[in-house]
Amino acid sequence: MFCINWYSSTMEDVKLKEGPKRPWGEYKILLNETYCKVKEIIVKPQQRLSLQLHQYRSEVWVIVNGTAKIEVNDKEIWKSYGETININQEDTHRVMNPSFDNDLVFIEVQTGSYFGEDDIIRLEDDYKRK
């Protein structure tokens, strides 16, 4: 379990904010501050997120379950449990879960000047979202 609040005596004291369900899976906001946002992202088997970029933030991903097939600036990169990847501001990127059976789970740490969901510029999307 990802530790969020060092001062909490129990996990009930920690309030996780679940994001809306997505066609590819779901995410939970673990920390939302002015200096960063931290999410747990769960990608269902054989699903992928849109090819996208962000103008105002960078991201670090830590794989905590499964294997990720990641595209960054037209390069294919594979990462598995315990491995990390840096996604710089304005890098084109997407992640796919190549598994047929298991969820891919990773922790995303966002840093920068703005963390809103409207800082997603989609370049390609399997689900026809804009």
N, C-alpha and C positions, 0 to 999 in steps of 0.2 A: 504494500500500500504506500502510496506517495504521501509523505508527511508535509502538511501545509502550514499548520499553525503550531509552532513550537511550544506555545503556552497552553494548548488544549490538554485537558486530562483524559478526554475520551474522544473518539471519532464523531460522536453525536454533537460535540461542540463545534465541529467544522461543518460549515454549510457549503456544499458543492452545488454549483449551478449547472443544471443540465441544459445543454443547447437543444435546439429543435432537431428532430430526427432528419437525416438526410438520406437520399436514395442509396448512397454508398455505405452508410453506417450512422455513427453518432459521435458527439463529443460532449465532454463535461468541462466546465471552467473550474479549475482548481484554485486559481489565484487571479485576481483582477485589480491591479493597482495602477497608479499613474506612471510608474516606471517599468512595468512589465505585465504581461498576461501569460498564464500557464494553463494549458489544456491537456486533457487525456483524450486522445482521438482513437476511435475504434473503427476499423475498416473491415467490412464483411468480406468473406471469401470471393475472389474473382472480381472485386470491385475496385474502382479507382476514382480519385478526386479529379477535378478539372485541372487542365493545364492553365496555370495562373501566375500572376506576379503581384507584388505589393509595392506601393510607392513609399510608404512611411515606416515600414518595419522590416526587420530581419528575424529569422527563426533558427532555433537549434532544435533538432529532433533527436530523441533518445528512444531507440526501439526497446520495448519491454516485453513484447510477446510476438512471436512469429518472425517472418522475413519480409522485408520491404523491397520492392522494385521501384527505384526512384529515378525520375528524369529531372536533371538540372541543366539548363542551357544546352539542350540537345545531347547531353551525355547520360548514359544509363549506368546507374550505380546500385549495387545490391548491399543491403545492410541487414543484420540480424541482431538477436538479443544482446543488449549491452553496448551496441555500437551507436555512434552519433553521426550527424551530418549538419553542416551549417548551410543555411539558405540565406544568401545576402539580399539586401534590398534590391528590388528590380530584377532578380534572377527569375527566369521562367522555370517553373517546377510543377511536379505532380508526384503522387505516390500511388502505387498499386499493391494490392494484396494478391500475390500469385497463388496462394494456397487454395485448394478445393474444399478444405474442411475446417480450417481454423481462422479465427479473427486475427488481424494484425492490430497491435496496440502500440501506440507511441505517445510520448510526452513531448509537447511542443512548447518551447519557451520563446515568447515574442518580446523583442526589445526594439525601441525606436521612439518615434514621437506620437504615434496614433495606432490604436489597436482595434478599431471598429471593423465589423464584418463588411462594411462598404469599401474597405481598402483591398478588396479582392477584384482584380482585373482578370476576367476569364478570357482565355484565348481559344480554348477548345473545351467542350463539355459533353460527355456521353449522355447526359440527361436533359440537354437542350436548355439549360439555365443561362441567363445572361450575366 
